[in-house]
Amino acid sequence: MNDRRGGYRRDEPREMHNAKCSDCGAETQVPFKPTEGRPVYCRECYQKHKPARSERRF
């Protein structure tokens, strides 16, 4: 019985959704359904926008 409630398993392919990068306009695919009003970035532009990783680890 498959009683999963969201998330994804590594042994299953992720469903990809087509989107247009908010920065450069390139067509890209993302593993989530894009939400209107929220930016979506291609791989290259995401690197410019991703949050800085904290040096501190808990």
N, CA and C of each residue as an Amber inpcrd file, in Angstrom:
protein
   174
   0.8470000  -1.1840000   0.0000000   0.0000000   0.0000000   0.0000000
   0.8830000   1.2350000   0.0000000   0.6140000   2.1550000  -0.8850000
   1.3990000   3.3820000  -0.9910000   0.6200000   4.5250000  -0.3550000
   0.8930000   4.8040000   0.9290000   0.1450000   5.8100000   1.6880000
   1.0070000   7.0450000   1.9310000   1.7140000   7.4970000   0.8760000
   2.5750000   8.6740000   1.0190000   1.7390000   9.9310000   1.0830000
   2.2510000  10.9250000   1.7780000   1.5540000  12.2100000   1.8670000
   2.4990000  13.3190000   1.4540000   2.7960000  13.4210000   0.1610000
   3.6690000  14.4750000  -0.3280000   5.1180000  14.0450000  -0.2950000
   5.9990000  14.9820000  -0.6820000   7.4110000  14.6700000  -0.7380000
   7.7180000  13.8180000  -1.9490000   8.9540000  13.4120000  -2.0580000
   9.2960000  12.5230000  -3.1570000  10.3030000  11.5190000  -2.6680000
  10.3350000  10.3960000  -3.3360000  11.2780000   9.3430000  -2.9860000
  12.3590000   9.3020000  -4.0440000  13.5560000   9.0170000  -3.6340000
  14.6780000   9.0030000  -4.5600000  14.5730000   7.9250000  -5.6290000
  13.8080000   6.8950000  -5.3620000  13.6860000   5.8210000  -6.3470000
  12.5960000   6.1090000  -7.3830000  11.9210000   7.2520000  -7.2720000
  10.9120000   7.6460000  -8.2410000  11.3770000   8.8950000  -8.9720000
  11.1180000   8.9800000 -10.2780000  11.5020000  10.2050000 -10.9940000
  10.6560000  11.3780000 -10.5200000  11.2690000  12.5590000 -10.4370000
  10.5410000  13.7440000 -10.0270000   9.7320000  14.2800000 -11.1950000
   8.5570000  14.7820000 -10.9060000   7.7550000  15.4290000 -11.9390000
   8.3180000  16.8230000 -12.1600000   8.6640000  17.1340000 -13.3960000
   9.2490000  18.4240000 -13.7230000   8.2040000  19.2820000 -14.4260000
   8.2850000  20.6030000 -14.1860000   7.3420000  21.5490000 -14.7660000
   8.1080000  22.5790000 -15.5870000   7.5610000  22.9260000 -16.7360000
   8.1810000  23.9400000 -17.5790000   7.9460000  25.3230000 -16.9840000
   8.9530000  26.1820000 -17.1010000   8.8650000  27.5420000 -16.5860000
   9.8010000  28.4290000 -17.3910000   9.6230000  29.7210000 -17.2440000
  10.5000000  30.6920000 -17.8860000  11.2580000  31.4210000 -16.7830000
  12.5820000  31.5180000 -16.9220000  13.4210000  32.1690000 -15.9220000
  13.0060000  33.6320000 -15.7800000  12.8360000  34.0730000 -14.5440000
  12.4340000  35.4500000 -14.2700000  13.5290000  36.4530000 -14.5760000
  14.7780000  36.0040000 -14.6370000  15.8900000  36.9130000 -14.9240000
  16.2070000  36.9830000 -16.4130000  16.5800000  35.8600000 -16.9960000
  17.0840000  35.8740000 -18.3730000  16.0410000  35.4610000 -19.4080000
  14.8980000  34.9320000 -18.9790000  13.8410000  34.5510000 -19.9020000
  14.0140000  33.1880000 -20.5440000  15.0420000  32.4500000 -20.1550000
  15.2900000  31.1270000 -20.7310000  14.2240000  30.1350000 -20.2780000
  13.8670000  29.2100000 -21.1630000  12.9650000  28.1260000 -20.7890000
  13.7540000  27.1690000 -19.8980000  13.1230000  26.7140000 -18.8250000
  13.7830000  25.8040000 -17.8920000  12.7500000  24.8480000 -17.3310000
  13.1990000  23.8690000 -16.5800000  12.2970000  22.9500000 -15.8940000
  12.6250000  22.9650000 -14.4120000  11.5820000  22.9050000 -13.5900000
  11.7510000  22.9390000 -12.1370000  10.9560000  21.7980000 -11.5150000
  11.3950000  21.3040000 -10.3490000  10.7230000  20.1580000  -9.7150000
   9.5390000  20.5570000  -8.8420000   8.9250000  21.7040000  -9.1340000
   7.7530000  22.1640000  -8.3950000   6.8640000  22.9180000  -9.3690000
   5.6030000  23.0480000  -9.0430000   4.6870000  23.7860000  -9.9110000
   4.8700000  25.2750000  -9.6200000   5.2960000  26.0470000 -10.6160000
   5.5240000  27.4780000 -10.3920000   4.2400000  28.1840000  -9.9480000
   4.4010000  29.1210000  -9.0300000   3.2920000  29.8910000  -8.4990000
   3.3350000  31.2980000  -9.0860000   2.2200000  31.7680000  -9.5820000
   2.1640000  33.1110000 -10.1590000   2.5650000  34.1470000  -9.1100000
   3.3770000  35.1010000  -9.5230000   3.8230000  36.1470000  -8.6170000
   5.1190000  35.8290000  -7.8860000   5.6180000  34.5970000  -8.0240000
   6.8780000  34.2120000  -7.3910000   7.8970000  33.9290000  -8.4820000
   9.1210000  34.4260000  -8.3250000  10.1250000  34.2300000  -9.3800000
  10.5950000  32.7870000  -9.4760000  10.9430000  32.4040000 -10.7010000
  11.5340000  31.0980000 -10.9820000  12.8070000  31.3780000 -11.7530000
  13.8970000  30.7110000 -11.3930000  15.1810000  30.9550000 -12.0360000
  15.7190000  29.6810000 -12.6780000  16.4290000  29.8550000 -13.8010000
  17.1420000  28.7370000 -14.4070000  18.3420000  28.4190000 -13.5090000
  19.0230000  27.3620000 -13.8250000  20.1540000  26.9260000 -13.0020000
  21.2230000  28.0150000 -12.8530000  21.5380000  28.6860000 -13.9570000
  22.5950000  29.7090000 -13.9140000  22.1660000  30.9230000 -13.0850000
  20.9450000  31.4060000 -13.3050000  20.4760000  32.5840000 -12.5670000
  20.2260000  32.2680000 -11.0950000  19.8240000  31.0340000 -10.7890000
  19.5970000  30.6620000  -9.3920000  20.8710000  30.8410000  -8.5700000
  22.0150000  30.5500000  -9.1780000  23.2830000  30.6870000  -8.4640000
  23.5030000  32.1230000  -8.0080000  22.9840000  33.0990000  -8.7570000
  23.1350000  34.5110000  -8.3930000  22.1680000  34.9150000  -7.2890000
  21.0730000  34.1840000  -7.1450000  20.0130000  34.5720000  -6.2150000
  19.9020000  33.7060000  -4.9750000  20.5630000  32.5570000  -4.9700000
  20.3600000  31.6450000  -3.8330000  20.8540000  32.2880000  -2.5400000
  20.1900000  31.9820000  -1.4390000  20.5820000  32.5500000  -0.1430000
  21.9810000  32.0910000   0.2500000  22.6990000  32.9670000   0.9010000
  24.0530000  32.6170000   1.3590000  23.9410000  31.5440000   2.4320000
  24.8130000  30.5600000   2.3560000  24.8260000  29.4990000   3.3690000
  25.5190000  30.0110000   4.6050000  24.9600000  29.6980000   5.7050000
  25.5550000  30.0900000   6.9760000  26.8250000  29.2670000   7.2060000
  27.8290000  29.8990000   7.6730000  29.0870000  29.1980000   7.9750000
  28.9200000  28.3650000   9.2440000  27.9580000  28.7450000  10.0650000
  27.7630000  28.0890000  11.3400000  26.8730000  26.8690000  11.1590000
  27.2860000  25.7510000  11.6860000  26.4850000  24.5320000  11.6200000
  26.1350000  24.0910000  13.0220000  24.9210000  23.5930000  13.1950000
  24.4700000  23.1630000  14.5180000  24.5500000  21.6840000  14.6470000
